[in-house]
């Protein structure tokens, strides 16, 4: 089967290799008892490990998908190699000198498979570009960029940064000289065909080599340096090739892999310079997607590395911008795989700085602190949702609860829902029973598919569901005290006047009542009986609707008359203020519930003091309202 390589050398390779060592380049393994080890299968998508490796036998087997074999087979499968290529790779790693069968014409110099050729061309391209960045005069602008972003020479070397010459044929010439064919250069995404022949894909750009976990270069990320660049994007990456799959590629994974596995934490940032800045700052678990949103393919790669001890309990931390796009990205992640979401955190820089800018502004420690300040993703999404509401207003609190409760649709793990509802209760400042009730009422309509994602881009529920205020009639029962107050003000202004010092505009919550009250204060409530009061007021009102309400208030008898008019007027005004005080007490209690006395002792104590004062005021007014 081996054909070219002598059987005894293949046997030697089999004896020398450590299968767990090879597998661990791709999959994190934990001890599974009996000397065997297990991890998440690299050949099928799974969440609990069924991929077993037996180091003493030198074999692997997946109980999930049935794949299995020895180390040579593993490398063939995971890297897409031929048998001979796999043996050659292992022989190189374990120091076995291979001998080839007599008559095997192509011997050790024969052409390896396409994949190996493409990797080799990228390795050489990486060296070529790095050399240009270090020494070529035309790369000065690139070296300046590196310096301006806060990186020194050794950082640029660690990450293998390079520079593509502007000429357009330098790399093609270099690699042709190394024996690569035009087809190979095009297939690997290093060159493209034009009318003038073969040209370098990247020209006049600063480059970051993109590597696999095994450190092999599979593509490049390229940043625009010159205004006359024929490529549009500020950043351009290698397009999809046989070795470059953007849905799985994570920039920095070669450097971060070991740290991610060891610390059970991965940090996902947005750009090449952010990965560099994070690593330089000591956050060596940082990776970035390359020109594409973080998706399932990337999650699978990280999951395989993160597997740790008895269960998957790693953390994935995203540094989203606090801005719109970042929030959308967070919402998108929130709607994804829930097991994944459960370990997903968000680190948001309040000023919207990315890690690279942050490091430039505030130094390495600030980057580490940003990562340490992570919050669970679901809490980030909840906070962003609640931030759209004024939680000091009762009606807004109701709307906020309604929308927050809607987020539970994205939580597939039902045991997490109750925890979430409690958090909503604390954050909004309403009783948890009220939140549970809203949740019961909020059960998705039966016609709606369970898979339907929440409308993250639709207008907030508040805007759709809150009725426009003028359409709630002033005749509704909850405005009875406001209507009664208007009556005493229209009919007995001179008696009401002495109680008006503590009456404020917001005591009238309905716009109709408030507009009439405003007109009254603008005219000045008369201190003595005044027959021109109502006519003058009527003239001052802006609409016939308001005049009709005033006319009613001026003519309808008061609801109560016992105890004399003066006492009734005092009682009516007190009841109007009682409502306001009651609302303020409810708001303050709600705010207190949202204030952590340990974190914010001053705010808590101040609010508590206000609450005591308001309750005292409430008792006084209530006594007056009942005529005591
Ligand atoms: Zn499997």
Boltz pocket constraint, residues with backbone or C-beta under 6 A from the ligand:
constraints:
  - pocket:
      binder: B
      contacts: [[A, 41], [A, 42], [A, 43], [A, 44], [A, 51], [A, 62], [A, 63], [A, 64], [A, 65], [A, 66], [A, 67]]
      max_distance: 6.0
